[in-house]
Amino acid sequence: MQIEQEHPEDALAIHRLTEEAFKDIPFSQQTEARIVNALRAAGALTLSLVARQNGEIVGHVAFSAVRINGEPGDWYGLGPVSVRPAQQRKGIGQALIHDGLGRLKAMRAAGCILLGSPAYYSRFGFESDSDLHYGDVPPGYLQFLTFQGPAPKGEVTFHPGFDVS
Ligand SMILES: CC(C)(COP(=O)(O)OP(=O)(O)OC[C@H]1O[C@@H](n2cnc3c(N)ncnc32)[C@H](O)[C@@H]1OP(=O)(O)O)[C@@H](O)C(=O)NCCC(=O)NCCS
């Protein structure tokens, strides 16, 4: 498996893959594929990594800048992340996330923030703290991983591309 930045011609395959991955997810509002498009259109995809197997895209993860207390900085949001259903639980999601976190560190990012299941993301070192908020999301589901400097405190804002309906 090869992990690399998306190429322009990958956009449609990423859209289909994201729709497929979230199709049966109960908490999903089925906006994830459009979110990736909106981030791309806004030039806000800091990283858009694809996992290829035999030339076919089997996984994708997006990273985009977030604001804390309205201030831009060096924090990045992880997501959406998608693995083709037939290929899930084979380590593709973990490989994509590890790769992306490594790239963010190499960019000297302060850290990464996401909304997701602690059961999955704690394996990468993500943690939660009541000093970091996102609306009324239960604290455990808003998670962060600090690469350098202090832990983030305050209200997180994701890119407006996440507001698609
Ligand atoms: C979540 C997702 C990206 C993980 O990718 P993956 O390639 O299937 O996962 P990996 O093979 O790297 O890791 C598998 C492990 O993750 C766990 N896992 C996968 N999804 C999980 C979830 N939503 N919550 C908790 N654990 C999860 C599996 O139980 C497995 O655990 P184990 O190693 O202890 O057995 C993939 O399952 C997916 O696309 N899901 C649908 C879309 C989605 O929910 N995206 C994330 C939104 S926060």
The ligand as an SDF file (V2000), in Angstrom:
LIG
                    3D

 48 50  0  0  0  0  0  0  0  0999 V2000
  -12.7660    4.5750   11.1600 C   0  0  0  0  0  0  0  0  0  0  0  0
  -11.9820    4.0370    9.9580 C   0  0  0  0  0  0  0  0  0  0  0  0
  -11.3620    5.1590    9.1710 C   0  0  0  0  0  0  0  0  0  0  0  0
  -10.8620    3.1420   10.5440 C   0  0  0  0  0  0  0  0  0  0  0  0
  -10.1050    2.6340    9.4820 O   0  0  0  0  0  0  0  0  0  0  0  0
   -9.7640    1.0700    9.4300 P   0  0  0  0  0  0  0  0  0  0  0  0
   -8.7710    0.8710    8.3420 O   0  0  0  0  0  0  0  0  0  0  0  0
  -11.0230    0.3030    9.3730 O   0  0  0  0  0  0  0  0  0  0  0  0
   -9.1220    0.8660   10.8810 O   0  0  0  0  0  0  0  0  0  0  0  0
   -7.7810    0.1380   11.2420 P   0  0  0  0  0  0  0  0  0  0  0  0
   -7.7120   -1.1990   10.5620 O   0  0  0  0  0  0  0  0  0  0  0  0
   -6.6390    1.0410   11.0660 O   0  0  0  0  0  0  0  0  0  0  0  0
   -8.0180   -0.0630   12.8020 O   0  0  0  0  0  0  0  0  0  0  0  0
   -8.9290   -1.0600   13.1730 C   0  0  0  0  0  0  0  0  0  0  0  0
   -9.2220   -0.8650   14.6230 C   0  0  0  0  0  0  0  0  0  0  0  0
  -10.0110    0.2870   14.7720 O   0  0  0  0  0  0  0  0  0  0  0  0
  -11.1950   -0.0340   15.4530 C   0  0  0  0  0  0  0  0  0  0  0  0
  -12.2230    0.8510   14.9650 N   0  0  0  0  0  0  0  0  0  0  0  0
  -12.5410    1.1300   13.6910 C   0  0  0  0  0  0  0  0  0  0  0  0
  -13.5350    2.0450   13.6840 N   0  0  0  0  0  0  0  0  0  0  0  0
  -13.8060    2.3360   14.9750 C   0  0  0  0  0  0  0  0  0  0  0  0
  -14.7240    3.2010   15.6310 C   0  0  0  0  0  0  0  0  0  0  0  0
  -15.5800    3.9790   14.9490 N   0  0  0  0  0  0  0  0  0  0  0  0
  -14.7130    3.2470   16.9740 N   0  0  0  0  0  0  0  0  0  0  0  0
  -13.8660    2.4770   17.6850 C   0  0  0  0  0  0  0  0  0  0  0  0
  -12.9760    1.6450   17.1270 N   0  0  0  0  0  0  0  0  0  0  0  0
  -12.9650    1.5850   15.7910 C   0  0  0  0  0  0  0  0  0  0  0  0
  -11.4320   -1.4830   15.1560 C   0  0  0  0  0  0  0  0  0  0  0  0
  -12.2130   -2.0660   16.1410 O   0  0  0  0  0  0  0  0  0  0  0  0
  -10.0180   -2.0090   15.1900 C   0  0  0  0  0  0  0  0  0  0  0  0
   -9.6100   -2.1640   16.5340 O   0  0  0  0  0  0  0  0  0  0  0  0
   -8.5660   -3.2760   16.9550 P   0  0  0  0  0  0  0  0  0  0  0  0
   -7.3070   -2.9660   16.1770 O   0  0  0  0  0  0  0  0  0  0  0  0
   -8.4250   -3.0680   18.4320 O   0  0  0  0  0  0  0  0  0  0  0  0
   -9.2050   -4.5550   16.5490 O   0  0  0  0  0  0  0  0  0  0  0  0
  -12.8590    3.1530    9.0320 C   0  0  0  0  0  0  0  0  0  0  0  0
  -13.3750    2.1030    9.7700 O   0  0  0  0  0  0  0  0  0  0  0  0
  -13.9940    3.9170    8.3550 C   0  0  0  0  0  0  0  0  0  0  0  0
  -13.8380    4.4080    7.2480 O   0  0  0  0  0  0  0  0  0  0  0  0
  -15.1490    3.9510    9.0090 N   0  0  0  0  0  0  0  0  0  0  0  0
  -16.3200    4.6300    8.4510 C   0  0  0  0  0  0  0  0  0  0  0  0
  -16.1430    6.1320    8.4730 C   0  0  0  0  0  0  0  0  0  0  0  0
  -15.8160    6.6350    9.8750 C   0  0  0  0  0  0  0  0  0  0  0  0
  -16.4360    6.2720   10.8620 O   0  0  0  0  0  0  0  0  0  0  0  0
  -14.7860    7.5310    9.9550 N   0  0  0  0  0  0  0  0  0  0  0  0
  -14.3170    8.0890   11.2140 C   0  0  0  0  0  0  0  0  0  0  0  0
  -15.2330    9.0910   11.7700 C   0  0  0  0  0  0  0  0  0  0  0  0
  -14.6150    9.6950   13.3470 S   0  0  0  0  0  0  0  0  0  0  0  0
  1  2  1  0
  2  3  1  0
  2  4  1  0
  2 36  1  0
  4  5  1  0
  5  6  1  0
  6  7  2  0
  6  8  1  0
  6  9  1  0
  9 10  1  0
 10 11  2  0
 10 12  1  0
 10 13  1  0
 13 14  1  0
 14 15  1  0
 15 16  1  0
 15 30  1  0
 16 17  1  0
 17 18  1  0
 17 28  1  0
 18 19  1  0
 18 27  1  0
 19 20  2  0
 20 21  1  0
 21 22  1  0
 21 27  2  0
 22 23  1  0
 22 24  2  0
 24 25  1  0
 25 26  2  0
 26 27  1  0
 28 29  1  0
 28 30  1  0
 30 31  1  0
 31 32  1  0
 32 33  2  0
 32 34  1  0
 32 35  1  0
 36 37  1  0
 36 38  1  0
 38 39  2  0
 38 40  1  0
 40 41  1  0
 41 42  1  0
 42 43  1  0
 43 44  2  0
 43 45  1  0
 45 46  1  0
 46 47  1  0
 47 48  1  0
M  END
$$$$
